[in-house]
């Protein structure tokens, strides 16, 4: 079936007409699109790991608080993360402890945001922050 096109003085089939309309709409949208680079999720979503008791009350150089860090992922990604404000305080939701295991083996791959110690002056206080941010794991094995 061919349709007469009065404006172009030629006839077009319906498929060609749809293609032309679609191409025109896409071209219009692309010409209106901002060419500035978009901001990444992590750049917009940054958080500070604050000490559970003294968080934010001491100068940064005391190193009780760590960051700011870019939060990976969003609510729809594998590494889910979100930043909210509740009662005037920043609240973050993300996996602080990650582990991967095969139930048929005696190994577990794990990483803990921060480190295994909650004591600021312990050498283990913030040993795993970098590994947690980079998604690197340490291997723990079962010994008898």
ChimeraX attribute file (.defattr): number of C-alpha atoms within 10 A of each C-alpha:
attribute: neighborCount
match mode: 1-to-1
recipient: residues
	/A:1	5
	/A:2	11
	/A:3	11
	/A:4	11
	/A:5	12
	/A:6	8
	/A:7	7
	/A:8	8
	/A:9	8
	/A:10	10
	/A:11	14
	/A:12	15
	/A:13	12
	/A:14	12
	/A:15	10
	/A:16	12
	/A:17	14
	/A:18	12
	/A:19	11
	/A:20	12
	/A:21	12
	/A:22	12
	/A:23	12
	/A:24	12
	/A:25	12
	/A:26	12
	/A:27	12
	/A:28	11
	/A:29	11
	/A:30	11
	/A:31	10
	/A:32	9
	/A:33	9
	/A:34	9
	/A:35	8
	/A:36	6
	/A:37	6
	/A:38	7
	/A:39	8
	/A:40	11
	/A:41	13
	/A:42	15
	/A:43	11
	/A:44	10
	/A:45	19
	/A:46	16
	/A:47	18
	/A:48	17
	/A:49	17
	/A:50	16
	/A:51	17
	/A:52	10
	/A:53	8
	/A:54	10
	/A:55	15
	/A:56	14
	/A:57	11
	/A:58	12
	/A:59	10
	/A:60	12
	/A:61	8
	/A:62	9
	/A:63	14
	/A:64	22
	/A:65	21
	/A:66	18
	/A:67	13
	/A:68	12
	/A:69	15
	/A:70	16
	/A:71	23
	/A:72	20
	/A:73	17
	/A:74	17
	/A:75	11
	/A:76	8
	/A:77	9
	/A:78	9
	/A:79	14
	/A:80	14
	/A:81	18
	/A:82	16
	/A:83	15
	/A:84	11
	/A:85	9
	/A:86	9
	/A:87	6
	/A:88	7
	/A:89	8
	/A:90	11
	/A:91	13
	/A:92	18
	/A:93	13
	/A:94	15
	/A:95	13
	/A:96	10
	/A:97	11
	/A:98	15
	/A:99	13
	/A:100	12
	/A:101	13
	/A:102	9
	/A:103	8
	/A:104	6
	/A:105	9
	/A:106	11
	/A:107	15
	/A:108	17
	/A:109	15
	/A:110	17
	/A:111	23
	/A:112	20
	/A:113	18
	/A:114	21
	/A:115	19
	/A:116	15
	/A:117	13
	/A:118	13
	/A:119	13
	/A:120	14
	/A:121	11
	/A:122	12
	/A:123	11
	/A:124	14
	/A:125	16
	/A:126	22
	/A:127	16
	/A:128	19
	/A:129	19
	/A:130	13
	/A:131	16
	/A:132	20
	/A:133	16
	/A:134	10
	/A:135	12
	/A:136	13
	/A:137	17
	/A:138	12
	/A:139	12
	/A:140	12
	/A:141	10
	/A:142	8
	/A:143	6
	/A:144	3
